[in-house]
Amino acid sequence: MGALRTPREIWIEEGLRALAEGGVDAVRVEALAKALGVTKGGFYGYFADRDALLTEMLDTWERESVDDVLDRVEREGGDVLDKVRLAGQLTFSSDRLLPIDLAIREWARRDQAVAERLRRVDNRRMQLSRDAISTFCPDPDEVEARALLAFCAAIGSHLIAADHPGRTRAQVIARAGDLILDRPPSNPRY
C-alpha cells in the first residue's frame, strides 16, 4: 500500500497560516513541510513551484472572503443594510480571514499582480456597500463617500491603537456603522 499524501488543501491552508503569521516571505516549501510534519516531495505532486501555491492561496482567499461571504449573507437574509453589516463582520472580524486579508494588503504593496487581485476583491466589497447605502441615500457622491468610510473603518480599525475613553472599540465601531448606514444608535449609550 502506498504512502498517503498530504492533501492539496492542507498545503494551501498551511500556506495561508504562514502568510497570516509572517507575510509572504514566510511561505516557503521547506517551512510548510516541516510545520506539517511531512517531506517537501509531496508538495511537488500538487504544485509546480512556490508561485503555483501562492496563486492557489490567493484563489482560496478570494473565494472565502468574497464568494463564500456573499453566499452566506444571501442565505441568512435580512435587509440590504443587515447584509452589508454581516459581510463586514464575517470578513473583518474573523480570526481566520482578517489576518490573511491584512497580510495580502502588505504583500500587494510589493507585488503588482497581488495588488490587482486585491483591487478586484476590494471593488466587489465596495459595491456591496454602495448597493446597501444607495437604498436610503440618493446622492451618488454621498453613497461613494459613505461606502469608503465604511471600508476604511473596517480595515483601519485593526491598524489604529487609540483608546476610546469610556467606550470599547466595538462600541465605537458599531456607532460608526450606524452613522454610515444612517441608522439610529444600536447602543443606547450614544
Disulfide bonds with the S-S distance in Angstrom:
none
